[in-house]
Amino acid sequence: MGLYVGGFGVMDRQIAAAAALLKKSRYMVALTGAGLSTPSGIPDFRSPQSGVWDQLDPMEVASLTAFRLRPQLFFDWVRPLTHTILAAQPNPAHLALAQLERYGPLKAVITQNIDMLHTRAGSQIVYEVHGDLRTATCLDCGFACDAHDVLQQIMKQQTIPTCPTCGGVMKPNVVLFGEALPWAIFEQARNAAANCDLMLIAGSSLEVAPASDLPYLAKRNRAPLIIVNWGQTPLDSLADVIIRGNVADVLPRLAESFSPQ
């Protein structure tokens, strides 16, 4: 059973315990979820009352089948979220992970987020296993392009973006329900998880497979797990340290020892 953080003073001790694991690590991997970007103003998907899926059925607006049958519903749903994502800025948790990569033991970030805030914060090795908003692809002919014009059409013209080659619907390269993860990127993420000597899980409910299976690969390599998340996760019993706190507060404290002198 992991070490639980719940009260004043206890958190300091558990952050110290997590920091001690970081000091021993030579190959740490971070796995991040929507909770890492909520301090940047991007809503998560599963929190009661505030999560996106608390208000909408994801299969109706964000599944591959729904996109093919009713693309307008998808674009109507994603339009305000796209505005929010593109206006967001990296928060101290993103910056702390970039610092841990530059000066500490962090070798890779595996993220379920599509907001690209890790790379904007300065992280170099980022595996975006659920896709991103940088590019878009036509599902009919496979034509791919930079997503800038597609996103502008979605947000400003409020029309369905179409392929200049065949007239099909252009889809931002984010992974929808019922759609396979990008194979090459996920294989790199699996390899990083399988070879790490420490995994830091931050802002993830660990409820969405197959990303939620990655910590098991780390444990198979006897790597300790540190979980920083407000809520419980299905893997809490496997964690070595559990910190119930704000990622934007906790991660900078973990990174503060790894900075230029």
Buried (B, 14 or more C-beta within 10 A) or exposed (E): EBBBBEEEEBBEEBBEBBBEBBEEBEBBBBBBBBBBBBBBEBBBBBBEEEBBBEEEEBEEBBBBEBBBEEBEBBBEBBBEBBEBBEEBEBBBBBBBBBBBBBBBBBBBBBBBBBBBBBBBBBBEBBBBBBBBBBBBBBBBEEBEBEBEEBBEBBBEEEEEBBBEEEEBBBBBBBBBBEBEBBEEBBEBBBBBBBBBBBBBBBBBBBEBEEBBEBBEBBBEBEBBBBBBBBEEBEBBEBBBBBBBBBBBBBBBBBBEEBEEE
